[in-house]
Amino acid sequence: MPVTSRPTPDPVAERREVTCPLRDGTRLRTLLLLPYGAGPWPALLTRHPYDVTREEDDGHLDVRRLVAAGYLVALQDVRGRFGSEGVFDPCAQEEADGADAVAWLAGRPECDGTVGMWGASYASDTQFAALLGGAPALRALAPAMTPALSALDGFRFRGGVPELGSTLAWTHYAIAPDAIARAASARERETERRRWEATERAITTGEAYGAGALHAGRDAEGSVRWGLDRLREPLDSPRHREGKIVDRIDAVDVPVLLTGGWFDVFLGPTLELYRRLRRRAEDTGGPAPRLVVGPWTHDDLSGRAAGLDFGPEASADAADLTGLHLRWFDAVLRGRALDPAPVRVFLMSAGRWVETDGFPPRDARTLELYLHAGGALAPEPAGSGSLRFVSDPATPVPTCGGAVLLFAPFGAGPADQTAVEARPDVVSWRTEPLEKDLTVMGAVHAVVHLSTTGTDADVVVRLCDEHPDGTSRVVADGVRRGSARSVDPVTGRGERGPLEPGRAYEITVDLWSTAHAFPPGHRIRVDIAPSSSPRWDVGVNAFAPDGEFAQPVVAEHTVLLGPGHPSRLVLDVVTSPA
């Protein structure tokens, strides 16, 4: 007798579309997914501006599994987006609105009074904002790919350089269409639609992100104008602190499970937030954060990126990211046992997950590799020397992979840098072929001794894995603007100032972190370039005070080498990851 499979019954007993009233009377569309059985249940809430109905079938977590596990699931459009009333004011609105939403959900008869939150990107910001806004019922946060720590480390800026490309991508493609559809009149909608089309043309031609584009004064749609205005704010502007927790870490007094991706545009703030929460827990005895980092981009958790497949264990499905979250929510909200490992990271090239007690692991040691005049990269500095290259803002180095969030054709991931490395304005160093595995697991930064003929300089550094066939895939990268060399890249505190032509400066470039095993026969490679466009605003090689703009100039940059100017790459390495 043939056996026929029966469809799995839907674990959602009831789907309700309701409105959540805020303190000012604004109503937010909220979808409630109720389990079978008798409540009340603990609730799990996500809030974002991207149409929460998409969460039902294509979300960061499998919401039906959350419901099947006995959680009341709430999906909410934030103020001014899709089904919710009001005017969208990114980041600034979420503290009060989030606190109101949590209190409303906790007070519903279907809820037992406890609430956890989850979500990626903007939906991670809303979690911390709700907590900071005063939400005693909020007992657990599960932020993923999060910029919630700071606006200055991968969100609006990186190393003092505006994140022009991702700002354009987010405001123009993710935010503007719904904002235009909500315009009050047909005439206003048509005007904004024409502005959107003009921005689209400028992105397609490159005009939107060429040298000086940030100060060109183009007539863009309202969402893009908002984003570009923020990029023109000084690094220490109070606007960059709206909705961020950089000065308020001590207020995060609930358990936190962080998820990141090695090629996510917010990897840096995700890991820095983990480090700060861990230090806070060690100092105060409060809840220690947990961390999961996969070989993922901002919006692709498949375990494949830039033409590379990281293996059968690499996807979020294979890692059972939803199940991991469920076990953690069960432990935090229901008192069940925690998974023993506080940190799980995917070790790239090795194709497997590693469990550790922290990140970097406690047995990590520092390895310094020095840049030599002949192009070698070695554990000891060699004789003095230098390497010169020309920075021409009119022909910037194109972005090729990395931890980006951009528009086509600029995808994220470990892209081959061979074509970029062939440019005369990209200089490279590499080790001899490795005789045995070298596993980098932790922080990566570069110290570059640089002089220039200009009064400012951008320094882009890439760590690459050069394969025996000559393929050179980016592992991690970063940027620093010379005039912001004394500015804290997370808080924005510190003074900007011009470079003196011909004078040597030590510039530290944070490449964030990675977990990557360089196999035998491969080489560790370092590239230095003056730009990466459209990812970062193209530097003009001329200093301008805040609020002003300098005309682009061609400049010659010189990387200084040797014992007196020890330019080097600094890595956290481990001997034998578990």
C-alpha positions in Angstrom: 0.0 0.0 0.0 1.5 3.4 -1.0 2.2 5.8 1.8 1.2 9.4 1.3 2.5 12.1 3.5 0.1 14.5 5.2 0.8 18.2 5.2 2.2 19.6 8.4 -0.6 21.4 10.2 -0.1 25.1 10.6 1.0 25.8 14.1 -0.7 29.2 14.0 -4.1 28.8 15.6 -5.2 32.3 14.9 -3.8 35.3 13.0 -5.1 38.7 14.1 -4.4 42.1 12.5 -4.8 44.7 15.3 -3.6 48.2 16.1 -1.3 49.2 18.9 -2.1 52.6 20.3 0.8 54.8 21.2 0.8 57.5 23.9 0.1 60.3 21.3 -2.8 58.3 19.8 -0.9 57.0 16.7 -1.9 53.5 15.8 0.6 50.9 14.6 -0.4 47.9 12.5 0.5 44.7 14.4 0.0 41.1 13.4 -0.6 38.6 16.3 0.1 35.0 15.7 -1.4 32.8 18.4 -0.5 29.2 19.3 -2.9 26.4 19.8 -3.9 25.7 23.4 -4.8 27.8 26.4 -2.7 31.0 27.0 -1.5 33.3 28.2 2.0 32.9 26.6 5.3 34.8 26.7 5.4 37.1 23.7 8.1 37.6 21.0 8.0 40.9 19.2 9.8 42.3 16.2 9.4 45.9 14.9 10.8 47.4 11.7 10.0 49.6 8.6 10.0 47.0 5.9 6.4 45.6 5.9 6.1 43.0 8.7 3.8 40.7 6.6 7.1 39.6 4.9 8.2 38.1 8.3 5.5 35.4 8.0 7.2 33.5 5.2 10.6 35.1 4.6 11.9 36.4 7.8 15.1 36.3 9.8 13.6 33.5 11.9 10.9 31.0 11.2 8.0 32.6 13.0 5.8 29.5 12.7 8.4 27.6 14.7 8.3 30.3 17.3 4.5 29.9 17.5 4.7 26.1 17.5 7.0 26.4 20.6 4.3 28.2 22.5 5.1 31.9 22.0 2.7 34.6 21.1 4.4 36.3 18.1 3.8 40.0 17.3 5.0 41.6 14.1 4.7 45.4 14.0 5.3 48.1 11.4 7.0 51.1 13.0 5.5 54.6 13.0 5.0 56.0 9.5 5.6 52.7 7.6 3.3 50.5 5.6 0.2 49.7 7.7 1.0 52.1 10.6 0.0 55.7 11.1 2.3 58.7 11.6 5.4 60.2 10.1 8.6 58.1 10.0 11.6 59.7 11.8 14.3 57.0 11.6 15.9 56.0 14.9 14.7 59.1 16.8 11.1 57.8 17.3 11.8 54.3 18.5 12.5 54.7 22.2 9.1 56.0 23.2 7.3 54.0 20.5 9.1 50.8 21.4 8.4 51.2 25.1 4.7 51.8 24.4 4.6 48.7 22.1 6.1 46.4 24.7 3.8 47.7 27.4 0.8 47.2 25.2 1.8 43.7 24.2 2.6 42.7 27.8 -0.8 43.9 28.9 -2.8 41.9 26.4 -4.8 39.0 27.8 -3.0 36.6 25.4 0.4 37.5 27.0 1.7 36.3 30.3 3.4 39.7 30.9 6.9 38.8 29.6 8.2 40.0 26.2 11.3 39.1 24.2 12.4 40.8 21.0 14.3 39.7 17.9 15.2 41.1 14.5 18.0 42.1 12.2 19.3 45.5 11.2 16.7 48.3 11.9 14.7 45.6 13.8 17.7 45.3 16.2 17.8 49.1 16.8 14.2 49.0 17.9 15.0 46.4 20.5 17.6 48.5 22.3 15.4 51.6 21.8 12.5 50.0 23.6 14.7 49.0 26.5 16.1 52.5 26.8 12.6 53.9 26.5 11.6 52.1 29.7 10.0 48.7 29.2 10.1 46.6 32.4 8.3 43.7 30.7 11.1 43.4 28.1 13.2 40.5 29.4 15.4 39.4 26.4 16.9 40.9 23.2 18.1 38.9 20.2 19.5 41.6 17.8 21.1 40.5 14.5 23.4 42.4 12.1 23.0 45.4 14.4 24.2 49.0 14.1 22.6 49.8 17.5 25.8 50.6 19.2 26.9 53.6 17.1 26.1 55.5 13.9 29.9 56.0 13.3 31.2 52.4 12.9 29.7 51.1 9.7 26.3 52.7 9.8 26.8 56.3 8.6 30.6 56.4 8.8 33.6 54.1 9.1 36.9 55.4 10.3 35.7 59.0 9.8 34.6 58.4 6.2 30.9 58.6 5.2 29.3 55.3 4.3 27.8 56.9 1.2 27.0 53.8 -0.8 25.0 52.0 1.9 23.2 55.2 2.8 22.1 55.6 -0.8 21.1 51.9 -1.0 19.0 52.1 2.2 17.2 55.4 1.8 16.6 55.1 -2.0 15.6 51.4 -2.3 14.4 50.4 1.2 12.7 53.5 2.5 11.8 55.9 -0.3 9.2 53.7 -2.2 6.8 53.4 0.7 7.4 57.0 1.7 6.5 58.2 -1.8 3.4 56.0 -1.8 2.2 57.7 1.5 2.6 61.3 0.2 -0.5 63.4 0.9 -1.4 64.3 -2.6 -1.1 63.0 -6.1 1.0 66.1 -7.1 3.5 65.4 -4.2 3.7 61.8 -5.1 4.5 62.6 -8.7 7.2 65.1 -7.7 8.8 62.7 -5.4 8.6 59.9 -8.0 10.5 62.1 -10.5 13.1 62.8 -7.8 13.4 59.0 -7.2 14.0 58.5 -10.9 16.6 61.2 -11.0 18.4 59.5 -8.0 18.2 56.2 -9.8 19.8 57.7 -12.9 22.6 59.2 -10.7 23.3 55.8 -9.1 23.3 54.1 -12.4 25.8 56.6 -14.0 27.9 56.9 -10.8 27.2 60.6 -10.4 25.6 59.9 -7.0 28.8 58.7 -5.5 31.7 60.3 -7.3 34.2 62.7 -5.7 32.3 65.6 -4.2 28.9 63.9 -4.7 28.0 64.4 -1.0 28.2 68.1 -1.4 26.7 68.4 -5.0 23.3 69.5 -3.8 21.3 67.3 -6.1 17.5 67.4 -5.8 16.9 63.9 -4.4 13.7 62.5 -2.9 13.0 63.2 0.8 14.4 59.9 2.2 17.7 60.3 0.3 18.0 64.0 1.4 17.5 62.8 5.0 20.3 60.3 4.7 22.8 62.7 2.9 22.0 65.4 5.5 23.2 63.0 8.2 26.4 62.2 6.4 27.2 65.9 6.3 26.8 66.2 10.1 30.0 66.4 12.1 31.2 63.2 13.7 30.4 64.4 17.2 26.9 65.6 16.2 24.1 64.7 18.7 22.0 63.4 15.8 24.4 60.4 15.5 23.5 59.4 19.0 19.7 59.3 18.5 18.5 55.7 19.2 22.1 54.5 19.7 23.4 53.0 23.0 27.1 53.9 22.7 26.8 56.1 25.9 24.2 53.9 27.6 25.6 50.4 27.7 24.9 50.2 31.5 21.2 50.4 30.7 21.3 47.1 28.9 20.4 44.9 31.9 18.7 42.0 30.2 20.2 38.9 28.4 21.3 39.5 24.8 21.9 37.1 22.0 23.8 38.7 19.1 24.0 37.3 15.6 26.5 38.6 13.0 27.9 37.9 9.6 31.6 38.0 8.5 30.5 40.0 5.5 27.9 42.1 7.1 28.2 45.9 6.9 27.4 46.0 10.7 29.9 43.3 11.8 32.1 45.8 13.6 29.4 47.3 15.8 27.9 43.8 16.4 31.2 42.6 17.8 32.1 45.8 19.6 28.7 45.6 21.3 29.4 42.0 22.3 32.8 43.1 23.8 31.3 45.9 25.8 28.4 43.9 27.1 30.8 41.1 28.1 33.0 43.6 30.0 30.0 45.0 31.7 28.8 41.5 32.7 32.3 40.7 34.1 32.4 43.9 36.1 28.8 43.8 37.4 27.9 40.1 37.5 25.0 40.8 35.1 23.9 38.6 32.2 26.7 37.8 29.8 25.9 38.2 26.1 25.9 35.3 23.7 27.2 35.5 20.1 26.7 33.7 16.8 28.6 34.7 13.7 28.2 33.0 10.3 29.7 33.4 6.8 26.8 35.6 6.0 26.2 39.0 4.3 23.7 41.5 5.6 20.7 40.0 3.8 21.9 36.6 2.7 22.3 33.8 5.2 22.6 31.0 2.6 26.3 30.4 3.2 27.2 31.4 -0.4 28.5 34.8 -1.4 30.6 36.3 -4.2 30.7 33.0 -6.0 32.0 31.0 -3.0 30.2 28.3 -1.2 31.3 27.9 2.4 30.1 24.3 2.7 27.1 22.3 3.8 27.2 23.6 7.4 27.3 27.3 6.5 23.7 28.3 6.0 21.4 29.6 8.7 19.1 26.6 8.0 22.0 24.1 8.4 23.0 25.9 11.7 19.4 25.9 12.8 19.4 29.5 13.7 15.7 29.5 14.6 16.3 26.5 16.9 19.2 28.2 18.6 17.1 31.2 19.3 14.3 29.1 20.6 16.5 27.3 23.0 17.9 30.7 24.2 14.4 32.2 24.6 13.3 29.1 26.5 16.2 29.5 28.8 15.8 33.2 29.4 12.0 33.5 29.5 11.1 30.0 30.8 14.0 29.1 33.0 15.2 26.1 30.9 18.8 25.0 30.5 21.1 27.2 28.4 23.3 25.8 25.5 26.7 25.4 27.1 28.7 27.3 24.5 28.3 31.1 24.8 29.9 31.8 21.4 29.6 30.0 18.1 31.6 31.2 15.1 32.0 29.8 11.6 35.6 29.2 10.7 35.9 30.1 7.0 38.0 28.0 4.7 37.8 25.2 7.3 34.0 25.0 6.7 32.9 24.3 10.2 31.5 25.9 13.4 33.7 26.5 16.4 32.4 26.9 19.9 34.3 29.0 22.4 33.9 30.7 25.7 34.5 34.1 24.2 35.5 36.0 21.1 38.4 36.3 20.5 39.1 33.0 22.3 41.1 33.2 25.5 44.1 31.4 23.9 44.4 33.9 21.0 47.8 35.5 20.6 48.9 38.5 18.5 50.8 38.1 15.3 52.4 41.1 13.6 53.3 40.9 9.9 55.5 43.8 8.6 55.3 45.4 5.2 58.7 45.2 3.4 59.9 47.4 0.7 60.1 44.6 -1.8 56.4 43.6 -1.3 57.0 40.9 1.2 54.9 40.5 4.4 56.9 38.9 7.2 57.0 38.5 11.0 60.1 40.9 11.3 60.6 44.4 10.0 63.3 44.7 7.3 65.3 47.7 6.1 63.9 51.1 5.6 62.0 51.8 2.4 58.8 53.2 1.0 56.2 52.6 -1.7 54.4 55.4 -3.5 51.1 55.5 -5.3 48.9 58.3 -6.8 45.4 59.1 -5.5 43.2 60.6 -8.2 39.7 61.3 -6.9 38.4 61.4 -10.5 39.2 57.7 -10.9 38.5 56.0 -7.5 39.2 52.4 -6.8 36.0 50.4 -7.3 34.4 48.5 -4.4 34.7 44.7 -4.9 33.0 42.6 -2.3 33.7 42.8 1.4 31.3 43.6 4.3 29.0 45.9 2.2 25.4 46.7 1.8 25.1 48.2 -1.7 23.2 48.2 -4.9 23.9 46.0 -8.0 26.4 45.2 -9.2 28.3 45.8 -6.0 27.7 42.6 -4.0 29.0 41.5 -0.6 31.3 38.6 0.2 34.8 37.2 -0.4 35.2 38.6 -4.0 38.3 38.0 -6.0 40.5 41.2 -5.9 42.8 40.3 -8.8 41.4 43.0 -11.2 41.5 45.7 -8.5 45.0 44.7 -7.4 46.2 45.3 -10.9 45.5 49.0 -10.6 48.5 51.3 -10.2 46.8 53.0 -7.2 46.6 49.7 -5.2 49.8 48.5 -3.6 50.2 45.0 -2.1 52.3 42.8 0.2 52.1 39.1 0.7 53.7 36.3 2.7 55.5 33.3 1.3 53.2 30.3 0.7 52.3 29.0 4.1 53.8 25.7 5.2 51.0 25.0 7.6 47.5 26.3 8.6 47.3 29.7 10.1 44.0 30.4 11.8 43.0 34.0 12.4 40.2 34.2 14.9 39.6 37.7 16.4 40.5 41.3 15.7 42.4 42.5 12.7 43.9 46.0 12.2 46.7 47.7 10.3 49.2 50.3 11.3 50.2 52.4 8.3 52.9 55.0 8.3 52.0 57.4 5.6 53.0 60.8 4.1 51.1 62.6 1.4 51.4 65.7 -0.9 47.9 66.6 0.1 46.3 67.8 3.3 44.1 64.7 3.8 44.2 61.1 2.8 42.0 58.1 3.0 43.7 54.7 3.7 41.8 51.6 2.7 43.3 48.3 3.8 42.2 44.8 2.8 43.3 41.4 4.2 43.1 38.8 1.5 43.6 35.1 1.1 45.7 34.5 -2.0 45.2 31.0 -3.4 47.8 29.0 -5.2 46.1 29.8 -8.5 46.5 33.5 -7.9 42.9 34.2 -6.9 42.9 36.8 -4.1 39.7 36.8 -2.0 39.0 39.5 0.5 38.6 38.4 4.1 38.3 41.7 5.9 38.8 45.4 5.2 38.6 48.8 6.7 39.2 52.5 6.1 40.5 55.6 8.0 40.5 59.2 6.9 43.7 60.9 7.9 42.1 64.1 9.2 40.0 61.9 11.6 43.0 59.9 12.8 42.5 61.2 16.4 38.7 60.7 16.4 37.3 57.7 18.3 35.7 55.6 15.5 32.9 54.5 17.8 32.0 57.6 19.8 33.1 60.3 17.4 34.9 62.2 20.1 38.2 63.8 19.2 39.5 66.6 16.9 39.8 66.5 13.2 42.7 68.2 11.6 44.6 68.5 8.4 47.7 66.6 7.4 50.9 68.5 6.9 52.3 67.6 3.4 55.4 65.6 3.5 55.1 64.7 7.2 54.9 61.0 8.3 51.7 60.0 10.2 50.9 56.7 11.9 47.3 55.8 10.9 45.5 52.9 12.4 42.9 51.1 10.3 40.4 48.8 12.0 39.5 45.8 9.7 37.1 44.6 12.4 37.4 40.8 12.9 37.3 37.5 11.2 37.5 33.7 11.7 39.4 32.4 8.8 41.9 29.5 8.3 44.6 30.2 5.7 45.5 26.7 4.4 49.0 25.5 3.5 50.2 26.8 0.2 48.0 30.0 0.5 49.5 33.4 1.1 48.3 36.2 3.4 48.0 39.3 1.4 47.5 43.0 2.3 46.3 45.6 -0.1 46.3 49.4 0.5 44.3 51.8 -1.7 43.2 55.4 -1.5 39.4 54.7 -2.0 36.6 52.1 -2.4 33.7 53.5 -4.3 30.7 53.5 -4.1 31.1 52.0 -0.6 32.8 55.0 0.9 32.7 58.7 0.1 35.6 59.4 -2.2 38.3 61.5 -0.4 39.5 64.6 -2.2 43.0 64.6 -0.6 42.3 68.1 0.8 41.2 69.0 4.3 37.9 70.8 4.9 36.5 71.9 8.3 33.1 70.5 9.3 30.4 72.1 7.1 32.8 73.0 4.3 34.0 71.3 1.1 37.4 71.3 -0.5 38.0 70.8 -4.3 39.5 67.5 -5.2 43.2 67.4 -5.9 45.5 64.6 -7.1 48.0 63.6 -4.4 50.9 61.2 -4.1 50.8 59.0 -1.0 53.8 57.2 0.4 53.7 54.2 2.6 56.8 54.3 4.8 58.4 51.0 5.9 61.1 49.6 8.1 62.2 49.8 11.8 61.7 53.5 12.0 58.2 53.4 10.4 56.9 49.9 11.1 53.9 49.6 8.9 52.2 46.3 9.7 49.2 44.0 9.9 48.1 42.9 13.4 46.1 39.7 13.7 44.6 37.6 16.5 45.6 34.0 15.8 44.9 30.7 17.5 46.9 27.4 17.4 44.1 24.8 17.3 40.5 25.9 17.3 38.2 23.4 19.0 
